[in-house]
Amino acid sequence: MTLQVWLDARQPVAPDALRGRIAELVSEHPEWEAMPRAHALLLASERLMKDVLAAAPKDRQAALDLLAGDACVTYAFEAAADEPDELGALADQAMQRIARLAD
């Protein structure tokens, strides 16, 4: 199952704009298909958050990117729930990567 197919199956269904933004980013990175889903989604979130931090303060696209980045983190942990023994390590990795964005 591709990452996009997995995302499309999430319930409840996210708003169209949010789903579209995530789908756009996923389609730009076919290399993410070779990664564990949770790691690919954390990369997606990181990419979106970098865009938010680089955006002008009143850029509406930044608001959508912020929401999409948050959704990607949520989806990453939903994907990781299939392997609960790795949740702690994934959470540590996610916190470290998000903290580095502030640099």
GUFIVEX-155907 format. One line per field, with one value per residue (C-alpha): residue number from 1; residue in one letter; x, y, z. Coordinates in Angstrom, 1 decimal. Last residue first. Example, Ala and Ser with C-alpha at 12.3 -4.5 7.8 and 13.67 -1.06 7.14 Angstrom:
REM residues 2
num = 2, 1 $
residu = S, A $
px = 13.7, 12.3 $
py = -1.1, -4.5 $
pz = 7.1, 7.8 $
//
This chain:
REM residues 103
num = 103, 102, 101, 100, 99, 98, 97, 96, 95, 94, 93, 92, 91, 90, 89, 88, 87, 86, 85, 84, 83, 82, 81, 80, 79, 78, 77, 76, 75, 74, 73, 72, 71, 70, 69, 68, 67, 66, 65, 64, 63, 62, 61, 60, 59, 58, 57, 56, 55, 54, 53, 52, 51, 50, 49, 48, 47, 46, 45, 44, 43, 42, 41, 40, 39, 38, 37, 36, 35, 34, 33, 32, 31, 30, 29, 28, 27, 26, 25, 24, 23, 22, 21, 20, 19, 18, 17, 16, 15, 14, 13, 12, 11, 10, 9, 8, 7, 6, 5, 4, 3, 2, 1 $
residu = D, A, L, R, A, I, R, Q, M, A, Q, D, A, L, A, G, L, E, D, P, E, D, A, A, A, E, F, A, Y, T, V, C, A, D, G, A, L, L, D, L, A, A, Q, R, D, K, P, A, A, A, L, V, D, K, M, L, R, E, S, A, L, L, L, A, H, A, R, P, M, A, E, W, E, P, H, E, S, V, L, E, A, I, R, G, R, L, A, D, P, A, V, P, Q, R, A, D, L, W, V, Q, L, T, M $
px = 17.8, 14.1, 13.8, 16.2, 13.5, 11.2, 13.9, 14.7, 11.0, 10.3, 13.3, 12.3, 8.7, 9.9, 12.1, 9.2, 6.8, 9.1, 7.7, 4.2, 4.7, 1.3, 1.0, 3.7, 1.2, -1.0, 2.1, 3.1, -0.5, -0.4, 2.9, 1.6, -1.6, 0.6, 2.5, -0.7, -2.0, 1.2, 1.3, -2.3, -1.4, 1.8, -0.3, -2.1, 1.1, 0.7, 4.0, 6.0, 7.1, 10.4, 9.2, 6.1, 8.1, 10.5, 7.3, 6.1, 9.4, 9.6, 6.0, 6.8, 9.9, 7.8, 5.4, 8.2, 9.5, 6.0, 5.5, 8.8, 10.8, 10.9, 7.8, 9.5, 11.6, 8.5, 8.9, 6.9, 3.8, 3.9, 4.0, 1.0, -0.9, -0.3, -1.6, -4.6, -5.6, -5.5, -7.4, -10.0, -10.7, -9.5, -11.5, -12.3, -10.8, -7.6, -7.9, -6.6, -3.4, -2.8, -3.4, -0.9, 1.7, 1.4, 0.0 $
py = 26.7, 26.3, 23.4, 21.4, 21.1, 19.4, 16.8, 16.1, 15.8, 13.4, 11.2, 10.9, 10.1, 7.5, 5.9, 5.6, 4.3, 1.5, -1.3, -0.2, -1.4, -0.9, 2.3, 3.7, 4.5, 6.4, 8.1, 9.3, 10.3, 12.7, 14.1, 14.5, 16.3, 18.8, 19.5, 19.9, 22.4, 24.4, 24.2, 25.5, 28.4, 29.0, 29.2, 32.2, 34.2, 36.8, 36.4, 35.8, 32.2, 30.6, 29.1, 27.7, 26.2, 24.6, 23.2, 21.7, 19.9, 18.6, 17.3, 15.5, 14.0, 12.8, 11.3, 9.4, 8.1, 6.8, 5.1, 3.2, 4.3, 3.2, 5.2, 8.3, 8.3, 9.4, 12.9, 15.5, 13.3, 13.3, 17.1, 17.5, 14.8, 16.6, 19.9, 18.2, 16.4, 19.8, 21.6, 18.8, 18.7, 15.5, 12.3, 10.8, 8.3, 7.7, 5.7, 8.5, 8.5, 4.8, 5.3, 8.2, 6.2, 3.4, 0.0 $
pz = 15.1, 15.8, 13.5, 15.7, 18.3, 15.8, 15.0, 18.6, 19.6, 16.6, 17.4, 21.1, 20.0, 17.5, 20.2, 22.6, 19.9, 18.7, 20.9, 19.8, 16.2, 14.5, 16.5, 14.3, 11.6, 14.0, 15.4, 11.9, 11.2, 14.1, 13.1, 9.5, 10.9, 12.7, 9.5, 7.6, 10.1, 9.9, 6.1, 5.9, 8.1, 6.1, 2.9, 4.5, 4.6, 7.3, 9.1, 5.8, 5.4, 6.4, 9.7, 8.0, 5.1, 7.6, 9.4, 6.2, 5.6, 9.2, 8.9, 5.7, 7.3, 10.2, 7.7, 6.0, 9.3, 10.3, 7.0, 7.1, 4.2, 0.5, -0.3, 0.9, -2.2, -4.1, -2.6, -4.6, -4.6, -0.8, -0.7, -2.9, -1.0, 2.2, 0.8, -0.8, 2.4, 4.3, 1.6, 1.4, 5.1, 6.9, 6.6, 10.0, 9.3, 7.4, 4.1, 1.9, 4.0, 3.4, -0.3, -0.3, 1.5, -1.0, 0.0 $
//
